[in-house]
Amino acid sequence: MSQRSTQAAAQSRGRDMREGLRDGLPIGLGYLAVAFSLGIAAREAGLTATQGFIASLLSVASAGEYAGFTLIAAQASYVEIALGTLVTNARYLLMSTALSQRFSNSTPLSQRIGVGLGVTDELFGLAIAHPQVRPFYQYGAMLSSIPLWCVGTSAGIVAGQLLPARVVTALSVSLFGMFLAVIMPASRTDRVVRICVLASFAASYVASHLIPLTMAWSSGTRIIVLTVIISTVAALICPVSTEGDDAS
């Protein structure tokens, strides 16, 4: 009976892994295109293809990596880079907390940590689409998507070194297009988000050109301070209601 249970568990893990590999592949193809643009930014920051690959492997976060590469290009200090990426990636703390409630009680800590290391917006979406988090399903999705993310970053760096300067400049704009694609739908449907976006643009201009104190700061420090201030004010004035979540 014990042997049968072991075989059944192994077969279940295999099925989960294959299903995860299948579902993660389309995400990986999307990652490949986005990370290519990210690689252009990494190249502008002076990273090699190997360094870009490692940075993407350890981070796996487009906004966080872009913030890090931007701060590196601006010659920010280690503290500024660490704080900038922490603030930018803070949403993953909330995602991981949400996932922690969806594991089976018998799931070992090692598997929980393994899933947590691969939390992205898209992989989080795959996880919550099921009643419970299936670790080996997540591992399969990670295996078919994250390597393509890393390869895309390296490819962007290599292309940035080979392509003419005008082409590199044009490609670097595509990453800004990705961020516009992220904020525009939310801005159109959510008034608070729309106000925060407009306030961010205005505050960034004022801090960079009109206030002597903040003009003396590095761009990395300005990004961190403005992000914390605007998000804090928005959270205090317009907190997100949790009544619907509690009712469910």
Sequence and secondary structure as in RCSB ss.txt:
>XXXX:A:sequence
MSQRSTQAAAQSRGRDMREGLRDGLPIGLGYLAVAFSLGIAAREAGLTATQGFIASLLSVASAGEYAGFTLIAAQ
ASYVEIALGTLVTNARYLLMSTALSQRFSNSTPLSQRIGVGLGVTDELFGLAIAHPQVRPFYQYGAMLSSIPLWC
VGTSAGIVAGQLLPARVVTALSVSLFGMFLAVIMPASRTDRVVRICVLASFAASYVASHLIPLTMAWSSGTRIIV
LTVIISTVAALICPVSTEGDDAS
>XXXX:A:secstr
 HHHHHHHHHHHHHHHHHHHHHHHHHHHHHHHHHHHHHHHHHHHTT  HHHHHHHHHHH  HHHHHHHHHHHHTT
  HHHHHHHHHHHTTHHHHHHHHHHTTS TT  HHHHHHHHTT  HHHHHHHHTSSS  HHHHHHHHHHHHHHHH
HHHHHHHHHHHHS HHHHHHHHHHHHHHHHHHHHHHHHH HHHHHHHHHHHHHHHHHHHT HHHHTS HHHHHHH
HHHHHHHHHHHHS    HHHHH 
